[in-house]
């Protein structure tokens, strides 16, 4: 699944266009490298998002095309 779509489906970012803009701006890394919106995401990948001074690191647990809002958080695990 594409990175921008994964971020939207997992609800880490609210809209896919915002996810794509963040990736194009270099604010998203996958496994330590800056990622483009079209980057394929698979279970086990580490995604780091930079929102100003705040950084969020998550590990991808599952990749699903659609998921209910209540189950979206089960797609990733936050790394502290």
N, C-alpha and C positions, 0 to 999 in steps of 0.2 A: 504494500500500500504506500502511496505517496506520503511524504512527510507532512505536507500542508493538510491533506485530508485526515491523516491520523490525529493531528493536533486538534482538529475540529471535532471529529467523532469522539475522541476521548475527553473533549471539553477542557483541555488545557488552555486552548485559545478559543474565543467565542465564534469567530468567523474565519472561513478558509482564506479569504482575501487578506485578512490581517495576518494570518499565519504565513502566507506567501510573502507579504511585505517584510515581515520580521526576518524570514530566512534570506530574502534578497539583501537585507540590510546587514547581514552577518551577525545577527543576534542569536542564532540557533546553531548549536553544534551537535553532531551525532558521532559518538565514539571519539571525541576530541578533535574532529575536523569540522570546519565551517560547512554547513549543508545548504544545498539549494532546495527549493520547494518540491522538486521532482525526485528527490532522493528516496530510494526504497527503504522502508522501515520494516524490521523483522524482530521477533521476540529475542530478547537478550541485549538489544541495542541500548546505549545510554544516551539520553537526550538532555542537553543543558540549554535552558532558556534564560535570556538576560532581559529583565524588565527594569531598566534604569539601574538603581543600585541593588535591586533584588535579583538573585539567581535561583533558579529552580532546576534540580537534577532529578530525573526520573529514569527508571529502567522499564523498558517495554516488556510486558508480561504476555499480552495477546494482541492479535491484530484481527479486527472484525469490521466488516463493511458497515453494519448498522448495529447500534446498541441503545438500550433504553437509558434515559438520563440517570436513573438510580444505579445502573450497573456500569456506568462509564468509568468510575474510579477503579474498577477491578481490572482495567486494561493496562495499568501501570502501577509501579511502586515508587514512592518518593524516596530519594536517597539524601540523607542528611550530611 
